[in-house]
Amino acid sequence: MTRSFNCASCSAPLEFEGTPIQKCRYCGGTVVVPRELFYSSDDSPFLDLDSLTGRAQKIAEINQLLHDGQKIEAIKVFREAFGVGLQEAKDAIDRMAEGRSLDISGMRIVTSRAATPADLEKVKKIGYTIGGSILATVIGSILIVGGMIIAIFYFTWSMIDKKIPNVSNITNTSTTPIVTTSREDRLELLKIGGEGNGEGHFKDNRHVAVDGRGRIYSSDYSPHRIQVFDADGKFLNQWNPETGSNLYDLVADRDGNVYLANDKGIFKHEGESGKVIARSTNVYPRAIALTWDGKIIAAAGKSIVVLDNSLKLVKEFKDAAESANSTFGFEKIATDGDGVIYALDTHGNDICKFSADGKFLNRFASGANAPHALAVDPRGRLFVSDTNMIYVLDANGQIVGSFDTRQAFGIAFDKAGDLFIASRPYVLKRKLSF
């Protein structure tokens, strides 16, 4: 029987996937699964390769401590792992102990250094040596952690051919140094919004778009209320779509039209007034993007769909997910001036690259822990938002820069190359000089 729980961030119902942490399909947040779900599961979460890295290792350790009644030690480990204060750690542990989910999208795991192959080999040898009876609690703890790392080492090498059997073009960015830009490289030009539900304020805005005249559009996730601002940030108007409850994406064209993707389909509106111009209720995408010639690219499950500006179907790349070896399809999408398409794998942090005619070209890591949005700047660089960090990649998937931000969800560029960020509950405009 399918088991479910509610997302700690947006309260959406999520199906249990058998891992200690999983990504919310509705808001994009990373949440800790209530502990009783996976402790009672027949399938151990520790056999899932994707859950045995970074945060999942720490969450598994913390849940084991709670399972053993060591709440104080669990708080200590949480503080050390995520770099938060005592009260925040205590509140988080209380939620986990009560069986409630926990949103950790905005937390970044704290480690001294990455494990090297030599470290893995040492731990592997320790695991083989200790393999007998457990003589003490300390030895038992070493076995738990050692076993997890051994599993990473073993499954990485034994399952890599199974995981990507048909993909020959994969860029490995793990050895590429990430250049963190300075604050002088990203001058803040504008900040609008604030907490609230009145004019010019937001509760949970996760999307932003800019049209050809510089007008800015942003909306809360649910219910979505589209707010319109002029190029200087002055509030102009607000309107509500006639249907749909959850807003998945929002883009604006150079003529001032706004396209929405929600749980009822894709809709084209007159940007300033909200008047409906066209609709497509046969495509239910998780994300949309505009091409240079005004077409709409939609990430619709395992397919990538192309629509004209009247939302009439032009073509559909039905084998997009299969060609990129994506099991569940795509949830974020972007395109550059040449028509190249970048799509984010739904159940992973990889970005899949396609030509304008849908041919699979490459697959590479996004660099993000929980990517929320993709956008391409006028120079052809790919930007990936990750709550408290934005990563910059070149067209080959190499990470060429990154910078800190706060609560970054939707991102967009205007024709001048300035970056707009839906940084809830604000909209930020930044000029980049790198």
Secondary structure, 3 states (H helix, E strand, C coil): CCCEEECCCCCCEEECCCCCEEECCCCCCEEECCHHHHHCCCCCHHHCHHHCCCHHHHHHHHHHHHHCCCHHHHHHHHHHHHCCCHHHHHHHHHHHHCCCCEECCCCCCCCCCCCCHHHHHHHHHHHHHHCCCCCCHHHHHHHHHHHHHHHHHHHHHHHHHHHCCCCCCEECCCCCCCCECCHHHEEEEEEEECECCCCCCECCEEEEEECCCCCEEEEECCCCCEEEECCCCCEEEEECCCCCCCEEEEEECCCCEEEEEECCEEEEEECCCCCEEEEECCCCCCEEEECCCCCEEEEECCEEEEECCCCCEEEEECCHHHHCCCCCCEEEEEECCCCCEEEEECCCCEEEEECCCCCEEEEEECCCCCCCEEEECCCCCEEEECEEEEEEECCCCCEEEEEEEEEEEEEEECCCCCEEEEECCEEEEEEECC
